[in-house]
Amino acid sequence: MQYFVKSIYAGSVTGLGSLLAALQAGEGVEVSDLGTAAWVTIGLATVLAIGGVLGLQAAPATVSTSVK
């Protein structure tokens, strides 16, 4: 359950951060002005953040302990 909460938090922060970056790309850009590529990028970043946190849970112990 702890990884699930962390993944939702990571996805939210990443999604909002990506949206903010897309809105700050130009002067006077609004949410309705964002194109398909921007939304795909925002969605992909969010999914990767969630998957990255959930993937830590599934990593075998030998991987996490072998890194020095």
mmCIF file as Biopython writes it, N, C-alpha, C and O atoms, coordinates in Angstrom:
data_model
#
loop_
_atom_site.group_PDB
_atom_site.id
_atom_site.type_symbol
_atom_site.label_atom_id
_atom_site.label_alt_id
_atom_site.label_comp_id
_atom_site.label_asym_id
_atom_site.label_entity_id
_atom_site.label_seq_id
_atom_site.pdbx_PDB_ins_code
_atom_site.Cartn_x
_atom_site.Cartn_y
_atom_site.Cartn_z
_atom_site.occupancy
_atom_site.B_iso_or_equiv
_atom_site.auth_seq_id
_atom_site.auth_asym_id
_atom_site.pdbx_PDB_model_num
ATOM 1   N N  . MET A ? 1  ? 0.825  -1.192 0.000   1.0 0.0 1  A 1 
ATOM 2   C CA . MET A ? 1  ? 0.000  0.000  0.000   1.0 0.0 1  A 1 
ATOM 3   C C  . MET A ? 1  ? 0.873  1.260  0.000   1.0 0.0 1  A 1 
ATOM 4   O O  . MET A ? 1  ? 0.513  2.273  -0.600  1.0 0.0 1  A 1 
ATOM 5   N N  . GLN A ? 2  ? 2.022  1.186  0.679   1.0 0.0 2  A 1 
ATOM 6   C CA . GLN A ? 2  ? 2.894  2.345  0.774   1.0 0.0 2  A 1 
ATOM 7   C C  . GLN A ? 2  ? 3.429  2.739  -0.607  1.0 0.0 2  A 1 
ATOM 8   O O  . GLN A ? 2  ? 3.515  3.925  -0.925  1.0 0.0 2  A 1 
ATOM 9   N N  . TYR A ? 3  ? 3.790  1.738  -1.430  1.0 0.0 3  A 1 
ATOM 10  C CA . TYR A ? 3  ? 4.283  2.047  -2.768  1.0 0.0 3  A 1 
ATOM 11  C C  . TYR A ? 3  ? 3.183  2.650  -3.637  1.0 0.0 3  A 1 
ATOM 12  O O  . TYR A ? 3  ? 3.455  3.512  -4.473  1.0 0.0 3  A 1 
ATOM 13  N N  . PHE A ? 4  ? 1.944  2.201  -3.445  1.0 0.0 4  A 1 
ATOM 14  C CA . PHE A ? 4  ? 0.827  2.736  -4.218  1.0 0.0 4  A 1 
ATOM 15  C C  . PHE A ? 4  ? 0.631  4.217  -3.927  1.0 0.0 4  A 1 
ATOM 16  O O  . PHE A ? 4  ? 0.452  5.012  -4.850  1.0 0.0 4  A 1 
ATOM 17  N N  . VAL A ? 5  ? 0.664  4.590  -2.663  1.0 0.0 5  A 1 
ATOM 18  C CA . VAL A ? 5  ? 0.494  5.999  -2.277  1.0 0.0 5  A 1 
ATOM 19  C C  . VAL A ? 5  ? 1.648  6.835  -2.824  1.0 0.0 5  A 1 
ATOM 20  O O  . VAL A ? 5  ? 1.441  7.936  -3.335  1.0 0.0 5  A 1 
ATOM 21  N N  . LYS A ? 6  ? 2.869  6.302  -2.712  1.0 0.0 6  A 1 
ATOM 22  C CA . LYS A ? 6  ? 4.026  7.024  -3.238  1.0 0.0 6  A 1 
ATOM 23  C C  . LYS A ? 6  ? 3.949  7.171  -4.753  1.0 0.0 6  A 1 
ATOM 24  O O  . LYS A ? 6  ? 4.353  8.200  -5.295  1.0 0.0 6  A 1 
ATOM 25  N N  . SER A ? 7  ? 3.438  6.159  -5.437  1.0 0.0 7  A 1 
ATOM 26  C CA . SER A ? 7  ? 3.333  6.243  -6.897  1.0 0.0 7  A 1 
ATOM 27  C C  . SER A ? 7  ? 2.286  7.263  -7.320  1.0 0.0 7  A 1 
ATOM 28  O O  . SER A ? 7  ? 2.483  7.971  -8.307  1.0 0.0 7  A 1 
ATOM 29  N N  . ILE A ? 8  ? 1.185  7.350  -6.597  1.0 0.0 8  A 1 
ATOM 30  C CA . ILE A ? 8  ? 0.167  8.355  -6.900  1.0 0.0 8  A 1 
ATOM 31  C C  . ILE A ? 8  ? 0.733  9.750  -6.666  1.0 0.0 8  A 1 
ATOM 32  O O  . ILE A ? 8  ? 0.495  10.661 -7.458  1.0 0.0 8  A 1 
ATOM 33  N N  . TYR A ? 9  ? 1.478  9.916  -5.582  1.0 0.0 9  A 1 
ATOM 34  C CA . TYR A ? 9  ? 2.107  11.212 -5.293  1.0 0.0 9  A 1 
ATOM 35  C C  . TYR A ? 9  ? 3.110  11.574 -6.388  1.0 0.0 9  A 1 
ATOM 36  O O  . TYR A ? 9  ? 3.111  12.701 -6.883  1.0 0.0 9  A 1 
ATOM 37  N N  . ALA A ? 10 ? 3.955  10.627 -6.762  1.0 0.0 10 A 1 
ATOM 38  C CA . ALA A ? 10 ? 4.962  10.883 -7.802  1.0 0.0 10 A 1 
ATOM 39  C C  . ALA A ? 10 ? 4.299  11.205 -9.132  1.0 0.0 10 A 1 
ATOM 40  O O  . ALA A ? 10 ? 4.750  12.097 -9.850  1.0 0.0 10 A 1 
ATOM 41  N N  . GLY A ? 11 ? 3.236  10.490 -9.463  1.0 0.0 11 A 1 
ATOM 42  C CA . GLY A ? 11 ? 2.517  10.752 -10.709 1.0 0.0 11 A 1 
ATOM 43  C C  . GLY A ? 11 ? 1.854  12.119 -10.714 1.0 0.0 11 A 1 
ATOM 44  O O  . GLY A ? 11 ? 1.856  12.814 -11.730 1.0 0.0 11 A 1 
ATOM 45  N N  . SER A ? 12 ? 1.289  12.502 -9.583  1.0 0.0 12 A 1 
ATOM 46  C CA . SER A ? 12 ? 0.643  13.815 -9.486  1.0 0.0 12 A 1 
ATOM 47  C C  . SER A ? 12 ? 1.648  14.953 -9.620  1.0 0.0 12 A 1 
ATOM 48  O O  . SER A ? 12 ? 1.425  15.915 -10.356 1.0 0.0 12 A 1 
ATOM 49  N N  . VAL A ? 13 ? 2.752  14.827 -8.898  1.0 0.0 13 A 1 
ATOM 50  C CA . VAL A ? 13 ? 3.778  15.875 -8.959  1.0 0.0 13 A 1 
ATOM 51  C C  . VAL A ? 13 ? 4.360  15.969 -10.371 1.0 0.0 13 A 1 
ATOM 52  O O  . VAL A ? 13 ? 4.545  17.068 -10.894 1.0 0.0 13 A 1 
ATOM 53  N N  . THR A ? 14 ? 4.646  14.836 -10.978 1.0 0.0 14 A 1 
ATOM 54  C CA . THR A ? 14 ? 5.214  14.829 -12.323 1.0 0.0 14 A 1 
ATOM 55  C C  . THR A ? 14 ? 4.228  15.366 -13.349 1.0 0.0 14 A 1 
ATOM 56  O O  . THR A ? 14 ? 4.605  16.153 -14.217 1.0 0.0 14 A 1 
ATOM 57  N N  . GLY A ? 15 ? 2.975  14.953 -13.258 1.0 0.0 15 A 1 
ATOM 58  C CA . GLY A ? 15 ? 1.971  15.436 -14.202 1.0 0.0 15 A 1 
ATOM 59  C C  . GLY A ? 15 ? 1.755  16.931 -14.104 1.0 0.0 15 A 1 
ATOM 60  O O  . GLY A ? 15 ? 1.688  17.625 -15.118 1.0 0.0 15 A 1 
ATOM 61  N N  . LEU A ? 16 ? 1.647  17.427 -12.872 1.0 0.0 16 A 1 
ATOM 62  C CA . LEU A ? 16 ? 1.453  18.872 -12.695 1.0 0.0 16 A 1 
ATOM 63  C C  . LEU A ? 16 ? 2.695  19.658 -13.106 1.0 0.0 16 A 1 
ATOM 64  O O  . LEU A ? 16 ? 2.587  20.746 -13.671 1.0 0.0 16 A 1 
ATOM 65  N N  . GLY A ? 17 ? 3.866  19.108 -12.823 1.0 0.0 17 A 1 
ATOM 66  C CA . GLY A ? 17 ? 5.103  19.766 -13.234 1.0 0.0 17 A 1 
ATOM 67  C C  . GLY A ? 17 ? 5.244  19.815 -14.745 1.0 0.0 17 A 1 
ATOM 68  O O  . GLY A ? 17 ? 5.688  20.822 -15.297 1.0 0.0 17 A 1 
ATOM 69  N N  . SER A ? 18 ? 4.868  18.735 -15.414 1.0 0.0 18 A 1 
ATOM 70  C CA . SER A ? 18 ? 4.911  18.708 -16.882 1.0 0.0 18 A 1 
ATOM 71  C C  . SER A ? 18 ? 3.908  19.694 -17.471 1.0 0.0 18 A 1 
ATOM 72  O O  . SER A ? 18 ? 4.202  20.384 -18.447 1.0 0.0 18 A 1 
ATOM 73  N N  . LEU A ? 19 ? 2.734  19.752 -16.879 1.0 0.0 19 A 1 
ATOM 74  C CA . LEU A ? 19 ? 1.720  20.704 -17.344 1.0 0.0 19 A 1 
ATOM 75  C C  . LEU A ? 19 ? 2.202  22.133 -17.163 1.0 0.0 19 A 1 
ATOM 76  O O  . LEU A ? 19 ? 2.016  22.966 -18.050 1.0 0.0 19 A 1 
ATOM 77  N N  . LEU A ? 20 ? 2.819  22.426 -16.029 1.0 0.0 20 A 1 
ATOM 78  C CA . LEU A ? 20 ? 3.347  23.764 -15.783 1.0 0.0 20 A 1 
ATOM 79  C C  . LEU A ? 20 ? 4.438  24.110 -16.793 1.0 0.0 20 A 1 
ATOM 80  O O  . LEU A ? 20 ? 4.476  25.227 -17.309 1.0 0.0 20 A 1 
ATOM 81  N N  . ALA A ? 21 ? 5.316  23.165 -17.073 1.0 0.0 21 A 1 
ATOM 82  C CA . ALA A ? 21 ? 6.381  23.412 -18.054 1.0 0.0 21 A 1 
ATOM 83  C C  . ALA A ? 21 ? 5.804  23.676 -19.439 1.0 0.0 21 A 1 
ATOM 84  O O  . ALA A ? 21 ? 6.299  24.541 -20.161 1.0 0.0 21 A 1 
ATOM 85  N N  . ALA A ? 22 ? 4.766  22.940 -19.814 1.0 0.0 22 A 1 
ATOM 86  C CA . ALA A ? 22 ? 4.143  23.142 -21.122 1.0 0.0 22 A 1 
ATOM 87  C C  . ALA A ? 22 ? 3.444  24.497 -21.197 1.0 0.0 22 A 1 
ATOM 88  O O  . ALA A ? 22 ? 3.457  25.148 -22.242 1.0 0.0 22 A 1 
ATOM 89  N N  . LEU A ? 23 ? 2.838  24.919 -20.095 1.0 0.0 23 A 1 
ATOM 90  C CA . LEU A ? 23 ? 2.146  26.207 -20.088 1.0 0.0 23 A 1 
ATOM 91  C C  . LEU A ? 23 ? 3.114  27.382 -20.074 1.0 0.0 23 A 1 
ATOM 92  O O  . LEU A ? 23 ? 2.775  28.471 -20.538 1.0 0.0 23 A 1 
ATOM 93  N N  . GLN A ? 24 ? 4.306  27.173 -19.550 1.0 0.0 24 A 1 
ATOM 94  C CA . GLN A ? 24 ? 5.297  28.237 -19.507 1.0 0.0 24 A 1 
ATOM 95  C C  . GLN A ? 24 ? 6.169  28.278 -20.759 1.0 0.0 24 A 1 
ATOM 96  O O  . GLN A ? 24 ? 7.091  29.089 -20.846 1.0 0.0 24 A 1 
ATOM 97  N N  . ALA A ? 25 ? 5.889  27.419 -21.714 1.0 0.0 25 A 1 
ATOM 98  C CA . ALA A ? 25 ? 6.712  27.346 -22.928 1.0 0.0 25 A 1 
ATOM 99  C C  . ALA A ? 25 ? 6.604  28.616 -23.763 1.0 0.0 25 A 1 
ATOM 100 O O  . ALA A ? 25 ? 7.549  28.972 -24.466 1.0 0.0 25 A 1 
ATOM 101 N N  . GLY A ? 26 ? 5.489  29.289 -23.699 1.0 0.0 26 A 1 
ATOM 102 C CA . GLY A ? 26 ? 5.310  30.506 -24.480 1.0 0.0 26 A 1 
ATOM 103 C C  . GLY A ? 26 ? 4.461  31.512 -23.728 1.0 0.0 26 A 1 
ATOM 104 O O  . GLY A ? 26 ? 3.836  31.184 -22.719 1.0 0.0 26 A 1 
ATOM 105 N N  . GLU A ? 27 ? 4.445  32.717 -24.216 1.0 0.0 27 A 1 
ATOM 106 C CA . GLU A ? 27 ? 3.673  33.794 -23.594 1.0 0.0 27 A 1 
ATOM 107 C C  . GLU A ? 27 ? 2.192  33.607 -23.892 1.0 0.0 27 A 1 
ATOM 108 O O  . GLU A ? 27 ? 1.807  33.473 -25.054 1.0 0.0 27 A 1 
ATOM 109 N N  . GLY A ? 28 ? 1.369  33.598 -22.869 1.0 0.0 28 A 1 
ATOM 110 C CA . GLY A ? 28 ? -0.079 33.527 -23.042 1.0 0.0 28 A 1 
ATOM 111 C C  . GLY A ? 28 ? -0.602 32.160 -23.438 1.0 0.0 28 A 1 
ATOM 112 O O  . GLY A ? 28 ? -1.702 32.067 -23.983 1.0 0.0 28 A 1 
ATOM 113 N N  . VAL A ? 29 ? 0.144  31.098 -23.183 1.0 0.0 29 A 1 
ATOM 114 C CA . VAL A ? 29 ? -0.304 29.745 -23.516 1.0 0.0 29 A 1 
ATOM 115 C C  . VAL A ? 29 ? -1.295 29.282 -22.450 1.0 0.0 29 A 1 
ATOM 116 O O  . VAL A ? 29 ? -1.034 29.398 -21.252 1.0 0.0 29 A 1 
ATOM 117 N N  . GLU A ? 30 ? -2.432 28.757 -22.898 1.0 0.0 30 A 1 
ATOM 118 C CA . GLU A ? 30 ? -3.454 28.252 -21.996 1.0 0.0 30 A 1 
ATOM 119 C C  . GLU A ? 30 ? -3.603 26.754 -22.190 1.0 0.0 30 A 1 
ATOM 120 O O  . GLU A ? 30 ? -3.058 26.193 -23.140 1.0 0.0 30 A 1 
ATOM 121 N N  . VAL A ? 31 ? -4.328 26.110 -21.309 1.0 0.0 31 A 1 
ATOM 122 C CA . VAL A ? 31 ? -4.523 24.669 -21.381 1.0 0.0 31 A 1 
ATOM 123 C C  . VAL A ? 31 ? -5.173 24.290 -22.717 1.0 0.0 31 A 1 
ATOM 124 O O  . VAL A ? 31 ? -4.826 23.265 -23.304 1.0 0.0 31 A 1 
ATOM 125 N N  . SER A ? 32 ? -6.091 25.089 -23.187 1.0 0.0 32 A 1 
ATOM 126 C CA . SER A ? 32 ? -6.769 24.783 -24.451 1.0 0.0 32 A 1 
ATOM 127 C C  . SER A ? 32 ? -5.839 24.929 -25.651 1.0 0.0 32 A 1 
ATOM 128 O O  . SER A ? 32 ? -6.144 24.416 -26.728 1.0 0.0 32 A 1 
ATOM 129 N N  . ASP A ? 33 ? -4.719 25.613 -25.486 1.0 0.0 33 A 1 
ATOM 130 C CA . ASP A ? 33 ? -3.768 25.797 -26.581 1.0 0.0 33 A 1 
ATOM 131 C C  . ASP A ? 33 ? -2.796 24.631 -26.740 1.0 0.0 33 A 1 
ATOM 132 O O  . ASP A ? 33 ? -2.103 24.535 -27.753 1.0 0.0 33 A 1 
ATOM 133 N N  . LEU A ? 34 ? -2.742 23.753 -25.755 1.0 0.0 34 A 1 
ATOM 134 C CA . LEU A ? 34 ? -1.793 22.645 -25.808 1.0 0.0 34 A 1 
ATOM 135 C C  . LEU A ? 34 ? -2.213 21.640 -26.880 1.0 0.0 34 A 1 
ATOM 136 O O  . LEU A ? 34 ? -3.387 21.290 -27.002 1.0 0.0 34 A 1 
ATOM 137 N N  . GLY A ? 35 ? -1.244 21.195 -27.637 1.0 0.0 35 A 1 
ATOM 138 C CA . GLY A ? 35 ? -1.516 20.243 -28.704 1.0 0.0 35 A 1 
ATOM 139 C C  . GLY A ? 35 ? -1.448 18.806 -28.213 1.0 0.0 35 A 1 
ATOM 140 O O  . GLY A ? 35 ? -1.197 18.537 -27.038 1.0 0.0 35 A 1 
ATOM 141 N N  . THR A ? 36 ? -1.678 17.899 -29.141 1.0 0.0 36 A 1 
ATOM 142 C CA . THR A ? 36 ? -1.670 16.482 -28.819 1.0 0.0 36 A 1 
ATOM 143 C C  . THR A ? 36 ? -0.302 16.032 -28.312 1.0 0.0 36 A 1 
ATOM 144 O O  . THR A ? 36 ? -0.218 15.248 -27.367 1.0 0.0 36 A 1 
ATOM 145 N N  . ALA A ? 37 ? 0.757  16.521 -28.928 1.0 0.0 37 A 1 
ATOM 146 C CA . ALA A ? 37 ? 2.108  16.116 -28.519 1.0 0.0 37 A 1 
ATOM 147 C C  . ALA A ? 37 ? 2.390  16.516 -27.075 1.0 0.0 37 A 1 
ATOM 148 O O  . ALA A ? 37 ? 3.016  15.756 -26.337 1.0 0.0 37 A 1 
ATOM 149 N N  . ALA A ? 38 ? 1.943  17.682 -26.669 1.0 0.0 38 A 1 
ATOM 150 C CA . ALA A ? 38 ? 2.154  18.120 -25.288 1.0 0.0 38 A 1 
ATOM 151 C C  . ALA A ? 38 ? 1.399  17.222 -24.317 1.0 0.0 38 A 1 
ATOM 152 O O  . ALA A ? 38 ? 1.936  16.854 -23.273 1.0 0.0 38 A 1 
ATOM 153 N N  . TRP A ? 39 ? 0.167  16.867 -24.646 1.0 0.0 39 A 1 
ATOM 154 C CA . TRP A ? 39 ? -0.618 16.005 -23.768 1.0 0.0 39 A 1 
ATOM 155 C C  . TRP A ? 39 ? -0.030 14.599 -23.702 1.0 0.0 39 A 1 
ATOM 156 O O  . TRP A ? 39 ? -0.034 13.973 -22.642 1.0 0.0 39 A 1 
ATOM 157 N N  . VAL A ? 40 ? 0.472  14.102 -24.825 1.0 0.0 40 A 1 
ATOM 158 C CA . VAL A ? 40 ? 1.115  12.785 -24.824 1.0 0.0 40 A 1 
ATOM 159 C C  . VAL A ? 40 ? 2.364  12.810 -23.945 1.0 0.0 40 A 1 
ATOM 160 O O  . VAL A ? 40 ? 2.615  11.868 -23.193 1.0 0.0 40 A 1 
ATOM 161 N N  . THR A ? 41 ? 3.137  13.873 -24.039 1.0 0.0 41 A 1 
ATOM 162 C CA . THR A ? 41 ? 4.339  14.008 -23.223 1.0 0.0 41 A 1 
ATOM 163 C C  . THR A ? 41 ? 3.992  14.075 -21.742 1.0 0.0 41 A 1 
ATOM 164 O O  . THR A ? 41 ? 4.651  13.434 -20.923 1.0 0.0 41 A 1 
ATOM 165 N N  . ILE A ? 42 ? 2.972  14.836 -21.393 1.0 0.0 42 A 1 
ATOM 166 C CA . ILE A ? 42 ? 2.531  14.947 -19.997 1.0 0.0 42 A 1 
ATOM 167 C C  . ILE A ? 42 ? 2.065  13.578 -19.488 1.0 0.0 42 A 1 
ATOM 168 O O  . ILE A ? 42 ? 2.439  13.156 -18.393 1.0 0.0 42 A 1 
ATOM 169 N N  . GLY A ? 43 ? 1.264  12.903 -20.274 1.0 0.0 43 A 1 
ATOM 170 C CA . GLY A ? 43 ? 0.766  11.582 -19.883 1.0 0.0 43 A 1 
ATOM 171 C C  . GLY A ? 43 ? 1.871  10.554 -19.749 1.0 0.0 43 A 1 
ATOM 172 O O  . GLY A ? 43 ? 1.880  9.761  -18.808 1.0 0.0 43 A 1 
ATOM 173 N N  . LEU A ? 44 ? 2.806  10.568 -20.692 1.0 0.0 44 A 1 
ATOM 174 C CA . LEU A ? 44 ? 3.911  9.625  -20.652 1.0 0.0 44 A 1 
ATOM 175 C C  . LEU A ? 44 ? 4.802  9.861  -19.431 1.0 0.0 44 A 1 
ATOM 176 O O  . LEU A ? 44 ? 5.229  8.908  -18.779 1.0 0.0 44 A 1 
ATOM 177 N N  . ALA A ? 45 ? 5.076  11.113 -19.127 1.0 0.0 45 A 1 
ATOM 178 C CA . ALA A ? 45 ? 5.885  11.427 -17.948 1.0 0.0 45 A 1 
ATOM 179 C C  . ALA A ? 45 ? 5.188  10.958 -16.673 1.0 0.0 45 A 1 
ATOM 180 O O  . ALA A ? 45 ? 5.836  10.450 -15.758 1.0 0.0 45 A 1 
ATOM 181 N N  . THR A ? 46 ? 3.880  11.128 -16.614 1.0 0.0 46 A 1 
ATOM 182 C CA . THR A ? 46 ? 3.112  10.704 -15.442 1.0 0.0 46 A 1 
ATOM 183 C C  . THR A ? 46 ? 3.141  9.188  -15.277 1.0 0.0 46 A 1 
ATOM 184 O O  . THR A ? 46 ? 3.361  8.675  -14.180 1.0 0.0 46 A 1 
ATOM 185 N N  . VAL A ? 47 ? 2.917  8.482  -16.378 1.0 0.0 47 A 1 
ATOM 186 C CA . VAL A ? 47 ? 2.912  7.014  -16.340 1.0 0.0 47 A 1 
ATOM 187 C C  . VAL A ? 47 ? 4.298  6.481  -15.967 1.0 0.0 47 A 1 
ATOM 188 O O  . VAL A ? 47 ? 4.411  5.531  -15.192 1.0 0.0 47 A 1 
ATOM 189 N N  . LEU A ? 48 ? 5.342  7.087  -16.512 1.0 0.0 48 A 1 
ATOM 190 C CA . LEU A ? 48 ? 6.697  6.646  -16.184 1.0 0.0 48 A 1 
ATOM 191 C C  . LEU A ? 48 ? 7.035  6.893  -14.716 1.0 0.0 48 A 1 
ATOM 192 O O  . LEU A ? 48 ? 7.727  6.083  -14.099 1.0 0.0 48 A 1 
ATOM 193 N N  . ALA A ? 49 ? 6.560  7.990  -14.154 1.0 0.0 49 A 1 
ATOM 194 C CA . ALA A ? 49 ? 6.801  8.258  -12.736 1.0 0.0 49 A 1 
ATOM 195 C C  . ALA A ? 49 ? 6.090  7.232  -11.861 1.0 0.0 49 A 1 
ATOM 196 O O  . ALA A ? 49 ? 6.666  6.724  -10.898 1.0 0.0 49 A 1 
ATOM 197 N N  . ILE A ? 50 ? 4.848  6.931  -12.194 1.0 0.0 50 A 1 
ATOM 198 C CA . ILE A ? 50 ? 4.096  5.929  -11.436 1.0 0.0 50 A 1 
ATOM 199 C C  . ILE A ? 50 ? 4.747  4.560  -11.580 1.0 0.0 50 A 1 
ATOM 200 O O  . ILE A ? 50 ? 4.926  3.848  -10.592 1.0 0.0 50 A 1 
ATOM 201 N N  . GLY A ? 51 ? 5.100  4.192  -12.797 1.0 0.0 51 A 1 
ATOM 202 C CA . GLY A ? 51 ? 5.736  2.901  -13.037 1.0 0.0 51 A 1 
ATOM 203 C C  . GLY A ? 51 ? 7.099  2.797  -12.389 1.0 0.0 51 A 1 
ATOM 204 O O  . GLY A ? 51 ? 7.497  1.720  -11.945 1.0 0.0 51 A 1 
ATOM 205 N N  . GLY A ? 52 ? 7.817  3.900  -12.331 1.0 0.0 52 A 1 
ATOM 206 C CA . GLY A ? 52 ? 9.120  3.890  -11.683 1.0 0.0 52 A 1 
ATOM 207 C C  . GLY A ? 52 ? 9.027  3.595  -10.202 1.0 0.0 52 A 1 
ATOM 208 O O  . GLY A ? 52 ? 9.843  2.849  -9.661  1.0 0.0 52 A 1 
ATOM 209 N N  . VAL A ? 53 ? 8.050  4.168  -9.552  1.0 0.0 53 A 1 
ATOM 210 C CA . VAL A ? 53 ? 7.879  3.916  -8.117  1.0 0.0 53 A 1 
ATOM 211 C C  . VAL A ? 53 ? 7.361  2.506  -7.884  1.0 0.0 53 A 1 
ATOM 212 O O  . VAL A ? 53 ? 7.839  1.815  -6.984  1.0 0.0 53 A 1 
ATOM 213 N N  . LEU A ? 54 ? 6.399  2.070  -8.675  1.0 0.0 54 A 1 
ATOM 214 C CA . LEU A ? 54 ? 5.878  0.717  -8.503  1.0 0.0 54 A 1 
ATOM 215 C C  . LEU A ? 54 ? 6.911  -0.326 -8.902  1.0 0.0 54 A 1 
ATOM 216 O O  . LEU A ? 54 ? 6.905  -1.435 -8.367  1.0 0.0 54 A 1 
ATOM 217 N N  . GLY A ? 55 ? 7.796  0.010  -9.830  1.0 0.0 55 A 1 
ATOM 218 C CA . GLY A ? 55 ? 8.841  -0.909 -10.244 1.0 0.0 55 A 1 
ATOM 219 C C  . GLY A ? 55 ? 9.868  -1.146 -9.158  1.0 0.0 55 A 1 
ATOM 220 O O  . GLY A ? 55 ? 10.505 -2.199 -9.131  1.0 0.0 55 A 1 
ATOM 221 N N  . LEU A ? 56 ? 10.041 -0.189 -8.263  1.0 0.0 56 A 1 
ATOM 222 C CA . LEU A ? 56 ? 10.964 -0.376 -7.149  1.0 0.0 56 A 1 
ATOM 223 C C  . LEU A ? 56 ? 10.497 -1.493 -6.228  1.0 0.0 56 A 1 
ATOM 224 O O  . LEU A ? 56 ? 11.313 -2.202 -5.640  1.0 0.0 56 A 1 
ATOM 225 N N  . GLN A ? 57 ? 9.213  -1.644 -6.108  1.0 0.0 57 A 1 
ATOM 226 C CA . GLN A ? 57 ? 8.664  -2.682 -5.256  1.0 0.0 57 A 1 
ATOM 227 C C  . GLN A ? 57 ? 8.944  -4.060 -5.853  1.0 0.0 57 A 1 
ATOM 228 O O  . GLN A ? 57 ? 9.191  -5.016 -5.118  1.0 0.0 57 A 1 
ATOM 229 N N  . ALA A ? 58 ? 8.907  -4.166 -7.170  1.0 0.0 58 A 1 
ATOM 230 C CA . ALA A ? 58 ? 9.066  -5.452 -7.826  1.0 0.0 58 A 1 
ATOM 231 C C  . ALA A ? 58 ? 10.525 -5.817 -8.078  1.0 0.0 58 A 1 
ATOM 232 O O  . ALA A ? 58 ? 10.803 -6.932 -8.518  1.0 0.0 58 A 1 
ATOM 233 N N  . ALA A ? 59 ? 11.460 -4.915 -7.815  1.0 0.0 59 A 1 
ATOM 234 C CA . ALA A ? 59 ? 12.868 -5.185 -8.070  1.0 0.0 59 A 1 
ATOM 235 C C  . ALA A ? 59 ? 13.384 -6.246 -7.102  1.0 0.0 59 A 1 
ATOM 236 O O  . ALA A ? 59 ? 13.094 -6.197 -5.906  1.0 0.0 59 A 1 
ATOM 237 N N  . PRO A ? 60 ? 14.146 -7.199 -7.620  1.0 0.0 60 A 1 
ATOM 238 C CA . PRO A ? 60 ? 14.705 -8.211 -6.717  1.0 0.0 60 A 1 
ATOM 239 C C  . PRO A ? 60 ? 15.718 -7.601 -5.758  1.0 0.0 60 A 1 
ATOM 240 O O  . PRO A ? 60 ? 16.357 -6.599 -6.078  1.0 0.0 60 A 1 
ATOM 241 N N  . ALA A ? 61 ? 15.861 -8.192 -4.605  1.0 0.0 61 A 1 
ATOM 242 C CA . ALA A ? 61 ? 16.743 -7.651 -3.573  1.0 0.0 61 A 1 
ATOM 243 C C  . ALA A ? 61 ? 18.194 -7.622 -4.021  1.0 0.0 61 A 1 
ATOM 244 O O  . ALA A ? 61 ? 18.952 -6.761 -3.574  1.0 0.0 61 A 1 
ATOM 245 N N  . THR A ? 62 ? 18.601 -8.536 -4.890  1.0 0.0 62 A 1 
ATOM 246 C CA . THR A ? 62 ? 19.990 -8.578 -5.321  1.0 0.0 62 A 1 
ATOM 247 C C  . THR A ? 62 ? 20.341 -7.362 -6.172  1.0 0.0 62 A 1 
ATOM 248 O O  . THR A ? 62 ? 21.494 -6.932 -6.191  1.0 0.0 62 A 1 
ATOM 249 N N  . VAL A ? 63 ? 19.359 -6.807 -6.876  1.0 0.0 63 A 1 
ATOM 250 C CA . VAL A ? 63 ? 19.614 -5.634 -7.693  1.0 0.0 63 A 1 
ATOM 251 C C  . VAL A ? 63 ? 19.850 -4.426 -6.810  1.0 0.0 63 A 1 
ATOM 252 O O  . VAL A ? 63 ? 20.779 -3.654 -7.047  1.0 0.0 63 A 1 
ATOM 253 N N  . SER A ? 64 ? 19.029 -4.257 -5.809  1.0 0.0 64 A 1 
ATOM 254 C CA . SER A ? 64 ? 19.142 -3.064 -4.963  1.0 0.0 64 A 1 
ATOM 255 C C  . SER A ? 64 ? 20.360 -3.125 -4.033  1.0 0.0 64 A 1 
ATOM 256 O O  . SER A ? 64 ? 20.882 -2.081 -3.644  1.0 0.0 64 A 1 
ATOM 257 N N  . THR A ? 65 ? 20.810 -4.305 -3.677  1.0 0.0 65 A 1 
ATOM 258 C CA . THR A ? 65 ? 21.958 -4.388 -2.777  1.0 0.0 65 A 1 
ATOM 259 C C  . THR A ? 65 ? 23.288 -4.475 -3.505  1.0 0.0 65 A 1 
ATOM 260 O O  . THR A ? 65 ? 24.339 -4.254 -2.902  1.0 0.0 65 A 1 
ATOM 261 N N  . SER A ? 66 ? 23.257 -4.794 -4.799  1.0 0.0 66 A 1 
ATOM 262 C CA . SER A ? 66 ? 24.518 -4.942 -5.524  1.0 0.0 66 A 1 
ATOM 263 C C  . SER A ? 66 ? 25.062 -3.598 -6.008  1.0 0.0 66 A 1 
ATOM 264 O O  . SER A ? 66 ? 26.227 -3.519 -6.396  1.0 0.0 66 A 1 
ATOM 265 N N  . VAL A ? 67 ? 24.255 -2.547 -5.994  1.0 0.0 67 A 1 
ATOM 266 C CA . VAL A ? 67 ? 24.695 -1.222 -6.427  1.0 0.0 67 A 1 
ATOM 267 C C  . VAL A ? 67 ? 25.433 -0.564 -5.273  1.0 0.0 67 A 1 
ATOM 268 O O  . VAL A ? 67 ? 24.913 -0.488 -4.160  1.0 0.0 67 A 1 
ATOM 269 N N  . LYS A ? 68 ? 26.638 -0.091 -5.537  1.0 0.0 68 A 1 
ATOM 270 C CA . LYS A ? 68 ? 27.431 0.523  -4.468  1.0 0.0 68 A 1 
ATOM 271 C C  . LYS A ? 68 ? 27.584 1.988  -4.675  1.0 0.0 68 A 1 
ATOM 272 O O  . LYS A ? 68 ? 28.224 2.662  -3.867  1.0 0.0 68 A 1 
#
